[in-house]
């Protein structure tokens, strides 16, 4: 179930690929939280102007990109971002189909509640966010696990004690559950909402209720005996800041406000200051949520250190429901079969219909369900790859969709066979948009496809080497996005596979094929003296949860600075013979984001690569300077090149839009797979670049320079 703009649709997609810390679950029930998902849908379908007002930080990024990449390129990138499909849903329950090798406590066939996954017949869930169901619980009840954990985490943060007066602002589904949990904790509970029916539901469980108007002050004063609420939990979903203003007004002196919902935060300092209020914001299900180490790596917090993690909060909700201390099933106002999920979401737009929890019910998945989704029927396109066969794709992320596949099509790869991605849905979408014949479940299915003779690998960095080896051993050609490998052992295995099999191997070191670098190489051609190269990258900081901060992916030196190592080798005309690297020393060496790499070459040339994540966004991302042999070149972000020769005359060349060589490298690859040229030297250069990059990591770790066998 996905949303693009304001449109909802259901799509068939291959089953997602299980990772070691994940669980594959066949869904039996999932929950639509009317308040939360109505707000999320509204935000996703809002106008571009509204989104710009909501995220001025992203507007600044767009402006900066336009300055360096041009308006056309920026427009395409923004349009692609806006057209991205957004999976819907986050709270469900089902039966475990498959368990990743690093997951403990869960086995196939077990019934579990799931958190963080969408409305789909098969959910791929972090093992930490799959909670075993008590025997007495139904799937309908367990589907409340994630929604209930949001409320429970807010109650825990608020620090509620028996006898406290707790005010809940916003009585949607999360607010209703919050009120019931606070009552179960021994608190006296009042609730405020605009909807009379929601007030009635809450009152039926013992909550003192009031509308959101001026009468709420009188109600709360009477209920709290003039003191005000000890704890205010805001569970509303609104763009307005009114709920927060009301929370500050109705809280007692030195009271606590806990924000669980999504509301405006244009606050008035005065009441917060005069009452010395404590304001805290709850993060979803609890500690661990959105943390890569917890969700992606499967590293749990010991109970003695963090008693109630996100996963244990889901488990606690299930136990409370199973023990009969928390009733939730009466909050279900609508039921729909999953096949009618689009109709279920239409309920959210009906203002005249009472709604809280909308339940989607699923039929058990058929055991023989196909893992191949046919996207295109009929005869294949005329093959542009000679006798090699059609082209398949492993990995369907943003780079593959927005850069790699369009450039490959421009280069003449027009017969697209099979596409696979870890998520499944992204493969179906890209395959449908770009004319692939089918979307398949796994990379192996792409590589083994009899119609596929050329495989493009654009998957996770840690999977590249394995897929390249398998493709070469299948006797097929392979284009691998950088990096080629993330360990020296992997590189040796890739090299051995290439040398013992007939397939072509090319790595996506695109910058050496850019018109600017080719012109620099020509400018310094025929020299007899060494050159000095300075390559500066102002890469920008990554958010803490970015996938490149996962050490399994190799970090930014292996994953991005390899480009610059290769570019320097192309300019010098040979691979480096020595490597020395130094980093900031802040954190693990492989994850360094501030480092300098010094490369030495057999002819006496030297290159210095300086990589930083701390520069201002107003400064260009990449700057390249080459000097020596009486010549000079200065390249600014692949958009402007200045050349000077022995006579002192200067020549300036502009590239609009900036061109980093993606299309050119794929034209070269096309020639290679068609047998029109020999690619051995290109592959050898890529192997040497990867070797030098891995040597730089080794130098970072040991603090010593690394000598390489040959240049």
Buried (B, 14 or more C-beta within 10 A) or exposed (E): BBBBBEEBEBBBBBBBBBBBBBBBBBBBBBBBBBBBBBBBBBBBBBEEEEBEEEEEEEEEBBEBBBBBBBEEBBEBBBEEEEEBBBBBBBBBBBBBBBBBEEBEEBEEEBBBBBBBBBBBBBBBBBBBBBBBBBEEBBBBBBBBBBBBBBBBBBBBBBEBEEEBBBBBBBBBBBBBBBBBBBBBBEBBBBBBBEBEBBBEBBBEBEBBBBBBEEEBBEBBEEBBEEBBBBBBBBBBBBBEBBBBBBBBBBBBEEBBBBBBBBBBEEBEEEBBEEBEBBBEEBBBBBBBBBBBBBBBBBBBBEEEEBEBBBBBBBBBBBBBBBEEEBEBEEBBBBBBEBEBBEEBBEBBEEEEEBBBBBBBBBEEBEEEEEBBBEBBEEEBBEBBBEEBBBBBBBBBBBBBBBBBBBBBBEBBBBBBBBBBBBBBBBBBBBBBEBBBBBBBBBBBBBBBBEBBBBBBBBBBBBBBBBBBBBBBEBEBBBBBBBBBBBBBEBBBBBBEBBEEBEBBBBBBBBBBBBBBBBBBBEBBEEBEEBBEBBBBBBBBEEEEEEBBBBBBBBBBBBBBBBBBBBBBBBBBBBBBBBBBBBBEEEEEBBBBBBBBBBBBBBBEBBBBBBBBBEBEBEEBBBBBBBBBBEBBBBBBBBBBBBBBBEEEEEEEEEBEBBBBBBBBBBBBBBBBBBEEEEBEEBBEBBBBBBBBBBBBBBBBEEEEBBEBEEB
